[in-house]
Amino acid sequence: MKPWFGGRTELSPPGVDLAAQGFPLTGGRLDLIAGKPVPALLYRAGNHIINVFVLSAPLGDRGETFTRRGYTLRHWDEGDLGYWAVSDASPDEFAKFERAFRAVSGG
């Protein structure tokens, strides 16, 4: 993943492999947020997709969770990267994904 994002955005997110935990990485893309290209990683969770957007982290891990229109949004920071995960997967599946991602990525 890192080579593909190189030169397309300021950040090159870690392509965390979670296939063994049941969340295969299915791809990546660039989205525009506030006019800036932001890397997004796509994971499969059963019949659902979990999008993980990667931005520069502000200070401190806020550990925020929101629910909007049937989607769960979860934010956490690891080092100088901030992660926003978004999905309509069940809250239990979403929490399992976050634990797996953070365990493998070192967060």
C-alpha positions in Angstrom: 0.0 0.0 0.0 2.7 2.5 1.0 4.3 2.7 -2.5 0.9 3.4 -4.1 0.2 6.3 -1.8 3.7 7.7 -2.1 3.6 11.1 -3.9 -0.2 11.2 -3.9 -0.6 12.4 -0.4 1.5 13.7 2.5 0.8 10.6 4.5 1.6 7.0 3.7 -0.6 4.8 5.9 0.5 1.4 7.1 -1.2 -1.4 5.2 -2.0 -3.5 8.2 -2.8 -7.1 7.2 -5.7 -8.4 9.3 -6.8 -11.3 7.1 -5.8 -13.8 9.8 -8.2 -12.0 12.2 -11.0 -12.1 9.7 -10.6 -8.5 8.2 -8.9 -8.8 4.9 -7.5 -5.6 3.4 -9.3 -5.2 0.1 -7.8 -1.9 -1.2 -7.0 1.7 -0.7 -8.0 5.0 -2.2 -7.7 8.8 -1.9 -10.6 10.8 -0.7 -10.8 14.6 -0.4 -11.5 16.0 3.1 -11.5 19.8 3.4 -9.9 19.9 -0.1 -6.9 17.7 0.9 -6.2 14.2 -0.3 -6.6 11.7 2.5 -5.6 8.0 2.3 -8.3 5.5 3.1 -7.8 1.8 3.6 -10.7 -0.6 3.0 -11.2 -3.7 5.0 -13.9 -6.4 4.7 -15.9 -7.4 7.8 -18.2 -10.2 6.6 -20.7 -8.4 4.2 -19.6 -5.0 5.4 -16.7 -2.6 4.5 -14.7 -0.8 7.2 -13.1 2.4 5.8 -10.0 3.7 7.7 -9.1 7.3 7.0 -5.6 8.4 8.0 -4.8 12.0 8.9 -2.1 13.8 10.8 -2.8 13.3 14.5 -3.5 16.2 16.8 -2.1 15.8 20.3 -3.6 13.1 22.4 -5.7 10.0 21.8 -9.3 11.2 22.1 -10.7 7.7 21.6 -14.0 9.1 20.4 -16.9 7.0 19.1 -19.9 8.4 17.2 -23.0 6.8 15.6 -24.6 8.6 12.7 -27.4 7.3 10.4 -26.5 3.6 11.1 -22.8 4.1 10.8 -20.2 3.9 13.6 -17.3 6.3 13.5 -14.3 5.6 15.8 -11.2 7.8 16.2 -7.9 7.0 17.7 -4.3 8.3 17.4 -1.1 6.3 17.1 2.1 8.3 17.1 1.8 11.1 14.5 -1.2 9.4 12.7 -4.8 9.9 13.5 -7.3 7.1 12.4 -11.0 7.5 11.7 -12.7 4.1 11.1 -16.2 4.1 9.6 -18.6 1.2 9.0 -22.1 -0.1 9.3 -20.8 -3.3 10.7 -22.2 -4.3 14.1 -20.7 -2.6 17.2 -19.2 -5.9 18.3 -17.6 -6.5 15.0 -16.4 -2.9 14.8 -14.8 -3.2 18.3 -13.1 -6.5 17.3 -11.7 -4.8 14.2 -10.3 -1.9 16.1 -8.6 -4.2 18.7 -7.0 -6.2 15.9 -5.9 -3.1 14.0 -4.3 -1.5 17.0 -2.6 -4.8 18.1 -1.0 -5.3 14.7 -0.1 -1.6 14.1 1.3 -1.1 17.6 -1.3 1.3 18.9 
